[in-house]
Amino acid sequence: PPDTALENRERLREVRKAIEGLPPTQKHLLQLRVFEGLSYEEIAQKTGLSPLNIRVQVSLARKKLKQSL
């Protein structure tokens, strides 16, 4: 239905805005993990950060997104 499509577009806009509001490192790591589907180890190789640091940053990013949505 048209209403559902409109609601979906609005929700997507809200999610994008929330992602844009993340600190740059968290935003970048979240994009690599969620949207590009890279493993923590692959992200570590790509960024030079430890897998543990990446896990923490992605977790913090997800918490911030949940709070803002």
PDB file with SEQRES, HELIX, SHEET and CRYST1 records, atoms N, CA, C and O in Angstrom:
SEQRES   1 A   69  PRO PRO ASP THR ALA LEU GLU ASN ARG GLU ARG LEU ARG          
SEQRES   2 A   69  GLU VAL ARG LYS ALA ILE GLU GLY LEU PRO PRO THR GLN          
SEQRES   3 A   69  LYS HIS LEU LEU GLN LEU ARG VAL PHE GLU GLY LEU SER          
SEQRES   4 A   69  TYR GLU GLU ILE ALA GLN LYS THR GLY LEU SER PRO LEU          
SEQRES   5 A   69  ASN ILE ARG VAL GLN VAL SER LEU ALA ARG LYS LYS LEU          
SEQRES   6 A   69  LYS GLN SER LEU                                              
HELIX    1 AA1 PRO A    2  GLU A   20  1                                  19    
HELIX    2 AA2 PRO A   24  LEU A   30  1                                   7    
HELIX    3 AA3 GLN A   31  PHE A   35  3                                   5    
HELIX    4 AA4 TYR A   40  THR A   47  1                                   8    
HELIX    5 AA5 PRO A   51  SER A   68  1                                  18    
CRYST1    1.000    1.000    1.000  90.00  90.00  90.00 P 1           1          
ATOM      1  N   PRO A   1       0.820  -1.206   0.000  1.00  0.00           N  
ATOM      2  CA  PRO A   1       0.000   0.000   0.000  1.00  0.00           C  
ATOM      3  C   PRO A   1       0.862   1.268   0.000  1.00  0.00           C  
ATOM      4  O   PRO A   1       1.979   1.257   0.518  1.00  0.00           O  
ATOM      5  N   PRO A   2       0.357   2.338  -0.569  1.00  0.00           N  
ATOM      6  CA  PRO A   2       1.120   3.593  -0.636  1.00  0.00           C  
ATOM      7  C   PRO A   2       1.548   4.111   0.738  1.00  0.00           C  
ATOM      8  O   PRO A   2       2.652   4.633   0.890  1.00  0.00           O  
ATOM      9  N   ASP A   3       0.668   3.965   1.742  1.00  0.00           N  
ATOM     10  CA  ASP A   3       1.022   4.445   3.077  1.00  0.00           C  
ATOM     11  C   ASP A   3       2.244   3.714   3.621  1.00  0.00           C  
ATOM     12  O   ASP A   3       3.110   4.323   4.249  1.00  0.00           O  
ATOM     13  N   THR A   4       2.311   2.427   3.383  1.00  0.00           N  
ATOM     14  CA  THR A   4       3.442   1.639   3.860  1.00  0.00           C  
ATOM     15  C   THR A   4       4.725   2.069   3.167  1.00  0.00           C  
ATOM     16  O   THR A   4       5.767   2.183   3.813  1.00  0.00           O  
ATOM     17  N   ALA A   5       4.666   2.306   1.874  1.00  0.00           N  
ATOM     18  CA  ALA A   5       5.843   2.749   1.133  1.00  0.00           C  
ATOM     19  C   ALA A   5       6.329   4.093   1.663  1.00  0.00           C  
ATOM     20  O   ALA A   5       7.532   4.308   1.816  1.00  0.00           O  
ATOM     21  N   LEU A   6       5.403   4.985   1.940  1.00  0.00           N  
ATOM     22  CA  LEU A   6       5.758   6.297   2.479  1.00  0.00           C  
ATOM     23  C   LEU A   6       6.391   6.151   3.861  1.00  0.00           C  
ATOM     24  O   LEU A   6       7.399   6.792   4.158  1.00  0.00           O  
ATOM     25  N   GLU A   7       5.800   5.312   4.697  1.00  0.00           N  
ATOM     26  CA  GLU A   7       6.355   5.075   6.032  1.00  0.00           C  
ATOM     27  C   GLU A   7       7.758   4.484   5.941  1.00  0.00           C  
ATOM     28  O   GLU A   7       8.647   4.864   6.705  1.00  0.00           O  
ATOM     29  N   ASN A   8       7.954   3.560   5.012  1.00  0.00           N  
ATOM     30  CA  ASN A   8       9.273   2.953   4.832  1.00  0.00           C  
ATOM     31  C   ASN A   8      10.302   3.989   4.402  1.00  0.00           C  
ATOM     32  O   ASN A   8      11.429   3.989   4.898  1.00  0.00           O  
ATOM     33  N   ARG A   9       9.925   4.868   3.487  1.00  0.00           N  
ATOM     34  CA  ARG A   9      10.844   5.919   3.027  1.00  0.00           C  
ATOM     35  C   ARG A   9      11.194   6.868   4.168  1.00  0.00           C  
ATOM     36  O   ARG A   9      12.345   7.277   4.317  1.00  0.00           O  
ATOM     37  N   GLU A  10      10.193   7.212   4.970  1.00  0.00           N  
ATOM     38  CA  GLU A  10      10.440   8.099   6.108  1.00  0.00           C  
ATOM     39  C   GLU A  10      11.353   7.429   7.129  1.00  0.00           C  
ATOM     40  O   GLU A  10      12.253   8.065   7.676  1.00  0.00           O  
ATOM     41  N   ARG A  11      11.122   6.163   7.381  1.00  0.00           N  
ATOM     42  CA  ARG A  11      11.953   5.418   8.334  1.00  0.00           C  
ATOM     43  C   ARG A  11      13.387   5.324   7.831  1.00  0.00           C  
ATOM     44  O   ARG A  11      14.333   5.496   8.599  1.00  0.00           O  
ATOM     45  N   LEU A  12      13.545   5.054   6.547  1.00  0.00           N  
ATOM     46  CA  LEU A  12      14.878   4.980   5.961  1.00  0.00           C  
ATOM     47  C   LEU A  12      15.591   6.323   6.081  1.00  0.00           C  
ATOM     48  O   LEU A  12      16.787   6.365   6.368  1.00  0.00           O  
ATOM     49  N   ARG A  13      14.878   7.402   5.868  1.00  0.00           N  
ATOM     50  CA  ARG A  13      15.443   8.743   5.998  1.00  0.00           C  
ATOM     51  C   ARG A  13      15.905   8.983   7.449  1.00  0.00           C  
ATOM     52  O   ARG A  13      16.969   9.557   7.677  1.00  0.00           O  
ATOM     53  N   GLU A  14      15.101   8.542   8.420  1.00  0.00           N  
ATOM     54  CA  GLU A  14      15.461   8.678   9.834  1.00  0.00           C  
ATOM     55  C   GLU A  14      16.723   7.878  10.160  1.00  0.00           C  
ATOM     56  O   GLU A  14      17.605   8.355  10.873  1.00  0.00           O  
ATOM     57  N   VAL A  15      16.797   6.666   9.633  1.00  0.00           N  
ATOM     58  CA  VAL A  15      17.964   5.814   9.883  1.00  0.00           C  
ATOM     59  C   VAL A  15      19.215   6.445   9.283  1.00  0.00           C  
ATOM     60  O   VAL A  15      20.260   6.486   9.933  1.00  0.00           O  
ATOM     61  N   ARG A  16      19.120   6.933   8.061  1.00  0.00           N  
ATOM     62  CA  ARG A  16      20.276   7.575   7.417  1.00  0.00           C  
ATOM     63  C   ARG A  16      20.737   8.795   8.203  1.00  0.00           C  
ATOM     64  O   ARG A  16      21.934   9.016   8.381  1.00  0.00           O  
ATOM     65  N   LYS A  17      19.776   9.583   8.668  1.00  0.00           N  
ATOM     66  CA  LYS A  17      20.113  10.772   9.451  1.00  0.00           C  
ATOM     67  C   LYS A  17      20.811  10.374  10.745  1.00  0.00           C  
ATOM     68  O   LYS A  17      21.787  11.009  11.145  1.00  0.00           O  
ATOM     69  N   ALA A  18      20.321   9.331  11.398  1.00  0.00           N  
ATOM     70  CA  ALA A  18      20.937   8.857  12.638  1.00  0.00           C  
ATOM     71  C   ALA A  18      22.358   8.355  12.383  1.00  0.00           C  
ATOM     72  O   ALA A  18      23.259   8.615  13.180  1.00  0.00           O  
ATOM     73  N   ILE A  19      22.560   7.645  11.290  1.00  0.00           N  
ATOM     74  CA  ILE A  19      23.899   7.157  10.943  1.00  0.00           C  
ATOM     75  C   ILE A  19      24.834   8.328  10.681  1.00  0.00           C  
ATOM     76  O   ILE A  19      25.988   8.309  11.107  1.00  0.00           O  
ATOM     77  N   GLU A  20      24.344   9.343   9.986  1.00  0.00           N  
ATOM     78  CA  GLU A  20      25.164  10.529   9.706  1.00  0.00           C  
ATOM     79  C   GLU A  20      25.588  11.232  10.989  1.00  0.00           C  
ATOM     80  O   GLU A  20      26.627  11.892  11.018  1.00  0.00           O  
ATOM     81  N   GLY A  21      24.794  11.098  12.050  1.00  0.00           N  
ATOM     82  CA  GLY A  21      25.104  11.741  13.316  1.00  0.00           C  
ATOM     83  C   GLY A  21      26.118  11.007  14.175  1.00  0.00           C  
ATOM     84  O   GLY A  21      26.534  11.517  15.215  1.00  0.00           O  
ATOM     85  N   LEU A  22      26.518   9.819  13.753  1.00  0.00           N  
ATOM     86  CA  LEU A  22      27.513   9.053  14.514  1.00  0.00           C  
ATOM     87  C   LEU A  22      28.898   9.679  14.367  1.00  0.00           C  
ATOM     88  O   LEU A  22      29.175  10.350  13.373  1.00  0.00           O  
ATOM     89  N   PRO A  23      29.768   9.461  15.356  1.00  0.00           N  
ATOM     90  CA  PRO A  23      31.163   9.877  15.188  1.00  0.00           C  
ATOM     91  C   PRO A  23      31.750   9.197  13.943  1.00  0.00           C  
ATOM     92  O   PRO A  23      31.378   8.069  13.622  1.00  0.00           O  
ATOM     93  N   PRO A  24      32.659   9.874  13.248  1.00  0.00           N  
ATOM     94  CA  PRO A  24      33.182   9.342  11.973  1.00  0.00           C  
ATOM     95  C   PRO A  24      33.710   7.910  12.043  1.00  0.00           C  
ATOM     96  O   PRO A  24      33.428   7.110  11.151  1.00  0.00           O  
ATOM     97  N   THR A  25      34.461   7.576  13.074  1.00  0.00           N  
ATOM     98  CA  THR A  25      35.016   6.220  13.169  1.00  0.00           C  
ATOM     99  C   THR A  25      33.909   5.190  13.325  1.00  0.00           C  
ATOM    100  O   THR A  25      33.917   4.159  12.652  1.00  0.00           O  
ATOM    101  N   GLN A  26      32.962   5.464  14.204  1.00  0.00           N  
ATOM    102  CA  GLN A  26      31.856   4.527  14.408  1.00  0.00           C  
ATOM    103  C   GLN A  26      31.036   4.382  13.134  1.00  0.00           C  
ATOM    104  O   GLN A  26      30.637   3.276  12.771  1.00  0.00           O  
ATOM    105  N   LYS A  27      30.789   5.478  12.467  1.00  0.00           N  
ATOM    106  CA  LYS A  27      30.029   5.445  11.213  1.00  0.00           C  
ATOM    107  C   LYS A  27      30.741   4.562  10.185  1.00  0.00           C  
ATOM    108  O   LYS A  27      30.117   3.711   9.551  1.00  0.00           O  
ATOM    109  N   HIS A  28      32.038   4.771  10.029  1.00  0.00           N  
ATOM    110  CA  HIS A  28      32.816   4.014   9.046  1.00  0.00           C  
ATOM    111  C   HIS A  28      32.825   2.518   9.378  1.00  0.00           C  
ATOM    112  O   HIS A  28      32.609   1.681   8.502  1.00  0.00           O  
ATOM    113  N   LEU A  29      33.076   2.193  10.643  1.00  0.00           N  
ATOM    114  CA  LEU A  29      33.129   0.786  11.042  1.00  0.00           C  
ATOM    115  C   LEU A  29      31.770   0.115  10.908  1.00  0.00           C  
ATOM    116  O   LEU A  29      31.687  -1.040  10.491  1.00  0.00           O  
ATOM    117  N   LEU A  30      30.711   0.824  11.255  1.00  0.00           N  
ATOM    118  CA  LEU A  30      29.357   0.277  11.112  1.00  0.00           C  
ATOM    119  C   LEU A  30      29.048   0.000   9.641  1.00  0.00           C  
ATOM    120  O   LEU A  30      28.469  -1.033   9.307  1.00  0.00           O  
ATOM    121  N   GLN A  31      29.434   0.920   8.773  1.00  0.00           N  
ATOM    122  CA  GLN A  31      29.196   0.727   7.340  1.00  0.00           C  
ATOM    123  C   GLN A  31      29.942  -0.497   6.819  1.00  0.00           C  
ATOM    124  O   GLN A  31      29.396  -1.283   6.044  1.00  0.00           O  
ATOM    125  N   LEU A  32      31.188  -0.652   7.246  1.00  0.00           N  
ATOM    126  CA  LEU A  32      31.963  -1.818   6.804  1.00  0.00           C  
ATOM    127  C   LEU A  32      31.338  -3.119   7.302  1.00  0.00           C  
ATOM    128  O   LEU A  32      31.256  -4.103   6.568  1.00  0.00           O  
ATOM    129  N   ARG A  33      30.901  -3.106   8.552  1.00  0.00           N  
ATOM    130  CA  ARG A  33      30.358  -4.326   9.164  1.00  0.00           C  
ATOM    131  C   ARG A  33      28.968  -4.663   8.639  1.00  0.00           C  
ATOM    132  O   ARG A  33      28.713  -5.798   8.236  1.00  0.00           O  
ATOM    133  N   VAL A  34      28.078  -3.692   8.640  1.00  0.00           N  
ATOM    134  CA  VAL A  34      26.673  -3.959   8.323  1.00  0.00           C  
ATOM    135  C   VAL A  34      26.399  -3.905   6.826  1.00  0.00           C  
ATOM    136  O   VAL A  34      25.807  -4.828   6.267  1.00  0.00           O  
ATOM    137  N   PHE A  35      26.825  -2.835   6.181  1.00  0.00           N  
ATOM    138  CA  PHE A  35      26.449  -2.642   4.779  1.00  0.00           C  
ATOM    139  C   PHE A  35      27.364  -3.365   3.804  1.00  0.00           C  
ATOM    140  O   PHE A  35      26.924  -3.797   2.739  1.00  0.00           O  
ATOM    141  N   GLU A  36      28.648  -3.500   4.168  1.00  0.00           N  
ATOM    142  CA  GLU A  36      29.564  -4.230   3.290  1.00  0.00           C  
ATOM    143  C   GLU A  36      29.722  -5.687   3.717  1.00  0.00           C  
ATOM    144  O   GLU A  36      30.275  -6.496   2.972  1.00  0.00           O  
ATOM    145  N   GLY A  37      29.240  -6.022   4.909  1.00  0.00           N  
ATOM    146  CA  GLY A  37      29.251  -7.406   5.369  1.00  0.00           C  
ATOM    147  C   GLY A  37      30.614  -7.967   5.714  1.00  0.00           C  
ATOM    148  O   GLY A  37      30.808  -9.182   5.692  1.00  0.00           O  
ATOM    149  N   LEU A  38      31.568  -7.091   6.033  1.00  0.00           N  
ATOM    150  CA  LEU A  38      32.904  -7.571   6.370  1.00  0.00           C  
ATOM    151  C   LEU A  38      32.926  -8.137   7.787  1.00  0.00           C  
ATOM    152  O   LEU A  38      32.177  -7.695   8.657  1.00  0.00           O  
ATOM    153  N   SER A  39      33.788  -9.111   8.000  1.00  0.00           N  
ATOM    154  CA  SER A  39      33.970  -9.662   9.348  1.00  0.00           C  
ATOM    155  C   SER A  39      34.819  -8.681  10.158  1.00  0.00           C  
ATOM    156  O   SER A  39      35.441  -7.776   9.603  1.00  0.00           O  
ATOM    157  N   TYR A  40      34.834  -8.874  11.473  1.00  0.00           N  
ATOM    158  CA  TYR A  40      35.659  -8.015  12.321  1.00  0.00           C  
ATOM    159  C   TYR A  40      37.132  -8.152  11.945  1.00  0.00           C  
ATOM    160  O   TYR A  40      37.876  -7.172  11.975  1.00  0.00           O  
ATOM    161  N   GLU A  41      37.548  -9.353  11.595  1.00  0.00           N  
ATOM    162  CA  GLU A  41      38.936  -9.583  11.206  1.00  0.00           C  
ATOM    163  C   GLU A  41      39.265  -8.866   9.894  1.00  0.00           C  
ATOM    164  O   GLU A  41      40.344  -8.290   9.751  1.00  0.00           O  
ATOM    165  N   GLU A  42      38.340  -8.904   8.946  1.00  0.00           N  
ATOM    166  CA  GLU A  42      38.559  -8.210   7.670  1.00  0.00           C  
ATOM    167  C   GLU A  42      38.638  -6.699   7.880  1.00  0.00           C  
ATOM    168  O   GLU A  42      39.458  -6.017   7.266  1.00  0.00           O  
ATOM    169  N   ILE A  43      37.783  -6.192   8.748  1.00  0.00           N  
ATOM    170  CA  ILE A  43      37.814  -4.756   9.046  1.00  0.00           C  
ATOM    171  C   ILE A  43      39.131  -4.397   9.730  1.00  0.00           C  
ATOM    172  O   ILE A  43      39.716  -3.350   9.453  1.00  0.00           O  
ATOM    173  N   ALA A  44      39.593  -5.270  10.624  1.00  0.00           N  
ATOM    174  CA  ALA A  44      40.865  -5.036  11.313  1.00  0.00           C  
ATOM    175  C   ALA A  44      42.012  -4.951  10.310  1.00  0.00           C  
ATOM    176  O   ALA A  44      42.870  -4.074  10.414  1.00  0.00           O  
ATOM    177  N   GLN A  45      42.026  -5.854   9.348  1.00  0.00           N  
ATOM    178  CA  GLN A  45      43.074  -5.830   8.325  1.00  0.00           C  
ATOM    179  C   GLN A  45      43.000  -4.551   7.499  1.00  0.00           C  
ATOM    180  O   GLN A  45      44.026  -3.983   7.124  1.00  0.00           O  
ATOM    181  N   LYS A  46      41.796  -4.111   7.222  1.00  0.00           N  
ATOM    182  CA  LYS A  46      41.590  -2.933   6.377  1.00  0.00           C  
ATOM    183  C   LYS A  46      41.921  -1.629   7.106  1.00  0.00           C  
ATOM    184  O   LYS A  46      42.408  -0.678   6.495  1.00  0.00           O  
ATOM    185  N   THR A  47      41.655  -1.590   8.420  1.00  0.00           N  
ATOM    186  CA  THR A  47      41.783  -0.338   9.166  1.00  0.00           C  
ATOM    187  C   THR A  47      42.998  -0.271  10.088  1.00  0.00           C  
ATOM    188  O   THR A  47      43.420   0.817  10.480  1.00  0.00           O  
ATOM    189  N   GLY A  48      43.561  -1.425  10.434  1.00  0.00           N  
ATOM    190  CA  GLY A  48      44.667  -1.433  11.379  1.00  0.00           C  
ATOM    191  C   GLY A  48      44.219  -1.403  12.835  1.00  0.00           C  
ATOM    192  O   GLY A  48      45.052  -1.368  13.741  1.00  0.00           O  
ATOM    193  N   LEU A  49      42.915  -1.417  13.063  1.00  0.00           N  
ATOM    194  CA  LEU A  49      42.375  -1.462  14.420  1.00  0.00           C  
ATOM    195  C   LEU A  49      42.248  -2.913  14.864  1.00  0.00           C  
ATOM    196  O   LEU A  49      42.183  -3.823  14.038  1.00  0.00           O  
ATOM    197  N   SER A  50      42.213  -3.117  16.175  1.00  0.00           N  
ATOM    198  CA  SER A  50      42.055  -4.485  16.674  1.00  0.00           C  
ATOM    199  C   SER A  50      40.599  -4.930  16.521  1.00  0.00           C  
ATOM    200  O   SER A  50      39.688  -4.105  16.589  1.00  0.00           O  
ATOM    201  N   PRO A  51      40.380  -6.229  16.314  1.00  0.00           N  
ATOM    202  CA  PRO A  51      38.999  -6.725  16.222  1.00  0.00           C  
ATOM    203  C   PRO A  51      38.170  -6.373  17.460  1.00  0.00           C  
ATOM    204  O   PRO A  51      36.981  -6.076  17.347  1.00  0.00           O  
ATOM    205  N   LEU A  52      38.797  -6.405  18.643  1.00  0.00           N  
ATOM    206  CA  LEU A  52      38.067  -6.061  19.867  1.00  0.00           C  
ATOM    207  C   LEU A  52      37.624  -4.598  19.840  1.00  0.00           C  
ATOM    208  O   LEU A  52      36.480  -4.289  20.174  1.00  0.00           O  
ATOM    209  N   ASN A  53      38.517  -3.707  19.447  1.00  0.00           N  
ATOM    210  CA  ASN A  53      38.167  -2.287  19.347  1.00  0.00           C  
ATOM    211  C   ASN A  53      37.022  -2.092  18.356  1.00  0.00           C  
ATOM    212  O   ASN A  53      36.108  -1.305  18.603  1.00  0.00           O  
ATOM    213  N   ILE A  54      37.074  -2.800  17.252  1.00  0.00           N  
ATOM    214  CA  ILE A  54      36.018  -2.694  16.238  1.00  0.00           C  
ATOM    215  C   ILE A  54      34.689  -3.167  16.809  1.00  0.00           C  
ATOM    216  O   ILE A  54      33.661  -2.520  16.611  1.00  0.00           O  
ATOM    217  N   ARG A  55      34.704  -4.290  17.515  1.00  0.00           N  
ATOM    218  CA  ARG A  55      33.467  -4.802  18.134  1.00  0.00           C  
ATOM    219  C   ARG A  55      32.866  -3.771  19.088  1.00  0.00           C  
ATOM    220  O   ARG A  55      31.658  -3.536  19.085  1.00  0.00           O  
ATOM    221  N   VAL A  56      33.717  -3.167  19.896  1.00  0.00           N  
ATOM    222  CA  VAL A  56      33.250  -2.168  20.862  1.00  0.00           C  
ATOM    223  C   VAL A  56      32.656  -0.967  20.131  1.00  0.00           C  
ATOM    224  O   VAL A  56      31.573  -0.501  20.483  1.00  0.00           O  
ATOM    225  N   GLN A  57      33.354  -0.468  19.122  1.00  0.00           N  
ATOM    226  CA  GLN A  57      32.882   0.711  18.395  1.00  0.00           C  
ATOM    227  C   GLN A  57      31.574   0.437  17.649  1.00  0.00           C  
ATOM    228  O   GLN A  57      30.685   1.288  17.628  1.00  0.00           O  
ATOM    229  N   VAL A  58      31.455  -0.730  17.045  1.00  0.00           N  
ATOM    230  CA  VAL A  58      30.219  -1.087  16.339  1.00  0.00           C  
ATOM    231  C   VAL A  58      29.073  -1.235  17.339  1.00  0.00           C  
ATOM    232  O   VAL A  58      27.947  -0.818  17.068  1.00  0.00           O  
ATOM    233  N   SER A  59      29.365  -1.825  18.483  1.00  0.00           N  
ATOM    234  CA  SER A  59      28.342  -1.965  19.518  1.00  0.00           C  
ATOM    235  C   SER A  59      27.872  -0.598  20.014  1.00  0.00           C  
ATOM    236  O   SER A  59      26.673  -0.373  20.177  1.00  0.00           O  
ATOM    237  N   LEU A  60      28.808   0.305  20.252  1.00  0.00           N  
ATOM    238  CA  LEU A  60      28.446   1.663  20.676  1.00  0.00           C  
ATOM    239  C   LEU A  60      27.617   2.367  19.607  1.00  0.00           C  
ATOM    240  O   LEU A  60      26.651   3.063  19.920  1.00  0.00           O  
ATOM    241  N   ALA A  61      27.996   2.184  18.352  1.00  0.00           N  
ATOM    242  CA  ALA A  61      27.250   2.805  17.251  1.00  0.00           C  
ATOM    243  C   ALA A  61      25.816   2.282  17.214  1.00  0.00           C  
ATOM    244  O   ALA A  61      24.873   3.053  17.036  1.00  0.00           O  
ATOM    245  N   ARG A  62      25.659   0.988  17.379  1.00  0.00           N  
ATOM    246  CA  ARG A  62      24.310   0.399  17.368  1.00  0.00           C  
ATOM    247  C   ARG A  62      23.469   0.920  18.529  1.00  0.00           C  
ATOM    248  O   ARG A  62      22.281   1.199  18.365  1.00  0.00           O  
ATOM    249  N   LYS A  63      24.088   1.051  19.704  1.00  0.00           N  
ATOM    250  CA  LYS A  63      23.367   1.580  20.864  1.00  0.00           C  
ATOM    251  C   LYS A  63      22.920   3.017  20.612  1.00  0.00           C  
ATOM    252  O   LYS A  63      21.791   3.389  20.935  1.00  0.00           O  
ATOM    253  N   LYS A  64      23.808   3.819  20.034  1.00  0.00           N  
ATOM    254  CA  LYS A  64      23.454   5.209  19.732  1.00  0.00           C  
ATOM    255  C   LYS A  64      22.310   5.272  18.726  1.00  0.00           C  
ATOM    256  O   LYS A  64      21.410   6.102  18.852  1.00  0.00           O  
ATOM    257  N   LEU A  65      22.347   4.399  17.737  1.00  0.00           N  
ATOM    258  CA  LEU A  65      21.268   4.379  16.746  1.00  0.00           C  
ATOM    259  C   LEU A  65      19.942   4.002  17.397  1.00  0.00           C  
ATOM    260  O   LEU A  65      18.914   4.618  17.117  1.00  0.00           O  
ATOM    261  N   LYS A  66      19.962   3.000  18.255  1.00  0.00           N  
ATOM    262  CA  LYS A  66      18.729   2.585  18.936  1.00  0.00           C  
ATOM    263  C   LYS A  66      18.169   3.716  19.786  1.00  0.00           C  
ATOM    264  O   LYS A  66      16.955   3.908  19.848  1.00  0.00           O  
ATOM    265  N   GLN A  67      19.055   4.466  20.443  1.00  0.00           N  
ATOM    266  CA  GLN A  67      18.606   5.575  21.281  1.00  0.00           C  
ATOM    267  C   GLN A  67      17.995   6.698  20.450  1.00  0.00           C  
ATOM    268  O   GLN A  67      17.037   7.341  20.877  1.00  0.00           O  
ATOM    269  N   SER A  68      18.544   6.929  19.278  1.00  0.00           N  
ATOM    270  CA  SER A  68      18.068   8.058  18.475  1.00  0.00           C  
ATOM    271  C   SER A  68      16.886   7.703  17.577  1.00  0.00           C  
ATOM    272  O   SER A  68      16.282   8.589  16.972  1.00  0.00           O  
ATOM    273  N   LEU A  69      16.550   6.418  17.484  1.00  0.00           N  
ATOM    274  CA  LEU A  69      15.432   6.020  16.615  1.00  0.00           C  
ATOM    275  C   LEU A  69      14.204   5.640  17.398  1.00  0.00           C  
ATOM    276  O   LEU A  69      13.182   5.283  16.810  1.00  0.00           O  
TER     277      LEU A  69                                                      
END                                                                             
